[in-house]
Amino acid sequence: MHFRLMACAGALGLLAAGSAGAAGDVARGEYLVRGPAGCGNCHTPLGPDGPVAGMELAGRLVDDNEAFTAYAPNITPAGHIGSWSDEELARAIREGIRPDGSLIGPPMPLPMYRGLGDEDLASIVAFLRTLAPVENEVPASEYRIPLPPAYGPPVDSVTAPPAGVSVEYGEYLAKAVSHCMECHSPMGPQGPMTDPEHLGQGGFEFHGPWGTSVAANLTNGEDGLAGYSDDELKAMIVRGVRPDGSAMLPPMPYGYLAGMTSDDLDAIVLYLRSLPPLPDA
């Protein structure tokens, strides 16, 4: 059964067990959570007019389909994570393993989050610790598909590439931080097909109150981005507006991506331009 992994998670304190300790930068964490990581896109309750005021990151139903009924948990200090240690929470975000040993399932983009750099993980953690607690009871997710035993071997430490307008840093942002390449790659029975033969090929359908939206081809070819200028591409990413002025559909987190710095946006575009052309999935 196809399933989609998209969301952000909370991690607190320092780093996953085994990583070298590092203090988190609250300002950097706020930028990531409220900007390119778009955590509220899944973790903040939605009303008819968008995110519910006063309920930031308090959890909500994200998707209910044949494979699962998925709830993004409350990741304010009032949620269950408030009783976890920093190391336990860091492990939950980067490896998808709760303190009791159970595995976190979709829609957490764990295969991508395994690439989060130590300092960014610590900063997300530090910022989440500053949030005001919001009381909101969220049910446990229910899975009707088998979850893997793990998403990979234990993660000891990850060093992010140097920040800057480079293909390398754009790849880091588009994968580990914003997980663009997960939603915009075809979905197979085991999740996103992010191998070189499918990465960025698009084609996955998202169903919601808006109707049906299809993840676009992000490769730099005729079926993808080759026909768009950089400015047109940026407007689609951060404003959800096509070159002809028409509005794009959710669930892409345009409002959160609009919080990116110009350098980070330039880096992502530079990375997307580097993707070998692939036909639509």
Steps between C-alpha positions, in 0.01 A plus 500: 500500500639840408548743782627853527747625758472874554515698817729637759568370844616637828833421652622653818825573679827399344556210264423137448672251723859451391530841331744759613315749723428848370283780632206590280449847355141602579486758222623247245248248626216750469607578144499134405174404675303801379681524169643238264424196719133601510424298813164668550381376162417171670520568873280812525120454499323648199175690480305630199734797472828320565702430816300540820622794708654405831541134401841503334650150488228357727431203269226395260368230270723505194370219279246221512531246220508127437853472638471701819322759710784734583502766770788744532563520876494802724864613503457785745626435854143396593524195275654164582841620387511729802586200716770366268866575547679714245687199364179297469330775308797555274502129420127515426539769239807363325446126536126474564538300821304595812639451850298177537665361186194529277537636149350825376323450168373713217451786446834573669763539225756299692711377207571867425539615861781248550711751309434793737824652621578484871492877548168543319345215694619655827364838394155362416505333837599818681225701333227247574594518868408871494144449376209570731327172593172450315259243638365289214442127527586326173420129443771254412547424132364171372687305233346242273831436326809340654764747609866416443707385799702821464578769244866411499792443735546727803605854409808608691565848366427702186694803382297726273677660203610862540211743459509695176371521146632166384361184348616303805321722751192522276485121499520496880211747525289325237546161665581503870332828594202558269471141368393631157655202325288256698161636395621571148631149433274213394361288780552127502378232741779589744465877472677766291720369220794737539753301302666682206256347251197655674619789717289810437288336233172603665169331440368427849139607564391681814132495588342752735225759536661688213441204266796317348843645443790323332863546598681664212810377321793694652773377268659743260346365181216557257244335729641683801644843564691576182224726369493724808730788587657508844267783606194306382617194689555701817151648477354149479701382800429783741173645370329208332440704185566377148641725227148547359379627837298193595517372857660169585342254742596365843658311669826670403582736791534823302451723805782331689733493201439873461697541823822379337791735456577601144827306515327181611242535224777562246682188622192282458442632147865439416467140622180440303671629187766234553255208489533291183183517288248220548163449334185540708437198717 
